Amino acid sequence: MPVLLLALPWEEWRHAERYEGRSGVEIAVIIPVYNERATIAEVIRRVQEQPMEKEIVVVDDGSTDGTRELLRETSWPPNVRVYYHPKNRGKGASIRTGIAAVTKEITIIQDADLEYNPSDFALVLRPLVDGVADVVYGSRFLGIHRSFMLHHYIGNKLLTLLTNVLYNNILTDMETGYKAFRTPILKGIPLRCDRFDFEPEVTAKVLKRGYRIYEVPIYYAGRDYSEGKKITWRDAFAALWALVRFRFTD
């Protein structure tokens, strides 16, 4: 089933009625984290500020920069649970640990580096709460964003184009780190990729199963490598292989 793009202009969409906890929906937020001591506490604080009932599942993926110690030494509210991988396994492995732990009806994946702002939860949740979507992607290319590094922009566009060709869709941002799912869908998809190839894997498997995907515009404050960005050109090749392989296997 082709992805559906919300047709409202950017400013109209951002000023449309925002989610305010209606319908009693509760969300789970998975935060995979690796070496983000400088930002993880602020990310959790911003997630907590969002006006909906939530559980927060933080998965530390073998951090070595003091993130683990900060997480262990901080007294978190009861709705925050922290899990620890004994060694670094990758973003996909961390998300799988989070998926096994969540219990709410909708799950959002939130990166730990402040590239994505939790203030956009309302925008990402709206199609799910309205009952028109099963999965929502926050598109960096539909919204306001910091200037991209050229090779990242080209890589993202090429991978998204390949996704659209292989799976007959019109996504604008397959590689976005802001994805929201009806939790039973996420729990029901067999996920195997351990690293950044989680993004193409879950996209391929959602599309092959015919789930309704919406894209919404989000803010994006991308980092460069000097600021701690971790994804590299090697991950682009892994993503390309994942797109091709999951087109024909599961």
N, C-alpha and C positions, 0 to 999 in steps of 0.2 A: 504493500500500500504506500503510495507516495507520501512524503512528509508534507504537513500542512504548515504554511507560514501565516502568522497572524498579520492581517492586512492593515491594522491601524498604523498611521504614521507614528514615528518615534515619540514626538512630544505628546501626541494625543494618548498614546499607549501608556506612557509613564504617568500621565495625570488621570488616567481612567481609575474607576473604583478599585481600591486596593484590597487585598485579602485582609480580613480582620478577625480571623478565627471562626468564621461562620461555618455552619454545618457540623461544628464540633470536631473537625478534622484534627488529628494529631500527626506530627511528623517525626521522623528520625533523621538525624544529620550524621553522616559518616565523615570523619576528618582523618584521612591518612596523613601521617607526618613523618618526615625524615630530615633531621638537622635543620629545624626551624625554631630554635630557641628564641630568636628575636621577635617572632610574630605569633607563635602558637597561643599564648595567653590572650592577646588582643583578638585573635580570630574567635576563640571561645567566647570572649566577652561580647563581641558583636553578634554572634549567633544567639546568645542568651537574650540579647535585647529585642529580638524579633517577636512580634506580638502573637505568638501561637504556642500551643502546648507542644513540647518537644522532648525527645531524648537525644543526647549527644554521645556518640560513640567515637572516641579518639583511639587510633591505632598507631602506636609508635613503632616504626619499622627499623629498629636497631640503630637509633640515632647515637652519634658519638660526640656531639658538640655541646652536651649539657641539657638537651631537650628532655631526655628521660628523667634526669634528676629533677628538673623543674616540674615535670608532670607528677612525679612521685611526692615531691615536697609540698605541693600546693594542695590546699583543702578545697576540693571541688564540691559544688552543690550535688544533691542526690541524683539529679537527672544527667550527670556527666559520668560516664564510665570509660576507663582507660585500659587498653590492652597493649601488651608489649611483645613484639617479636624478638627472640633472642639474637637474631642477626638480620642484616638487611636482606629483604626478599623482593622488594619492589612495590610500586603503587598498586598493581593489580592484586597481589597477594594481600596487601593491607585492606583493600576494599572487600575482598572475599571474607576476611576475618570480621569486618564490620557487618557485612550482609548477614552472616550467621548469627550476629548478636542483636540485630534490630528487631523491634516488635510492633512498630507503628504502621499505619496504613499507607503512608507515603514516605519515601526515602530520598533525601537530597545528598549528593556528594559535594563536599566543600573542601577545597584545597586549603592548606595551612599557611600559605605565603602571602595572603592579602592581595593577590592578583584579582581575585573575585570577591565582591563585597556582599556579605549576607543581607544588606539592605535590599537586594534584589530578590530575596525569597518570595516576596509577594507577587512579583511578576512571573517567576518561574512556577509558582504554585497555582496561579489562577486557572489555566486550562485544565489542570487536574481536578481542582475543586469544582469547576463548572461542569465536569463530566464529559468534556469533549476530547480529552487526550488520555493516553495511557503512559506516555513518556514525554518529557519536555526537555529540550536543549536550550540553554542560554547561549545565544549566538553573539560572539564578539564583533562580528562584521555587520550586524544589524544595528548595534548600539554605539554609544560613545566609548572610545578607547584611546589609550596612549598609543603613540606611533609604534609599529611593530619593527623588529629587526627584519630586514629584507628576506634573508634566507628562511626565517621562520614563516613569514607571510607566504612565500612561494611554496614552501613545503606543505603548509596547511591547505592552501588552495588546491594543490595537486592531489593530495590525499582525499580531500573532499570530492574533487571531480571524479577520481577513480571510484569512490564510494557510490556516487550517483550513477556512473556508467554500469557498474557491476550489479547494483541493487535497484536500478530504475527509480531514482528519487531526485529531489531537488534541495537537499541540505545545503546550507551555507557554511557550516562550521562543525564538521564531524569530530574534530579533535578538541572541542571545548571541554574544559574541566568541570563545567556546571551542568550537571544532568540530574533530573528528578524522575522517579519511577513510582508507579503503584507497586508497593513492596512485594506482593505475591508474584508479580511478573519478574522482578529482579531475583527473587529467591528461586524461581522456577527455571531460570536459564542456566545451563551448565557453563560456568566460566573457568577458564584454565590459565590464561595468560598472567604472568607474574609482574610484568613491568608496565611501561607506558602503553604497550600494545593492548591493554585493557580497553582503551577507547574504541579502536576499530573492532575489537572482538564483540563488545557488547552492542555496538551499533549494528554490526552485521547480523547478529542473532536476533535483535529486536526487529529489524527490517524483514528478515526471512520469515518470522512468525506473524507478520502482518499487523503488528501493534500500531496504534495511532500515535504518531510523533508530531508535536508542535515545536516550532522554534520561536523564541521571544528575544527581544533586544536586551542586552545587559551592559553595564559598565565593565570595563576591563583595564586594569593597570598593570600591564605586562612588565616583567623584570628583564634585565639583561644578565649575562653570566657574572659580572662583577657584583651584582645584587643578590646572587644566589640561585639563578635559574639552573635547572638540572638537565632538562631534556636536550639531547644532542642529535646530530645527523644519523647516528647509529639507530636511534629510536625510530627515525623516519623509515629506514629500511625494514625494521621489525614490523612497523605498522602496515607498510605496503604488503609484506608477506602475509600478515594476518588477514587483510582484506581479501586477498586472492584465495587463501586456503579455506577461510570460513564461508566463502561463496559456495564451496562444493563439499565441505565437511561440517561437522558440528562439534 
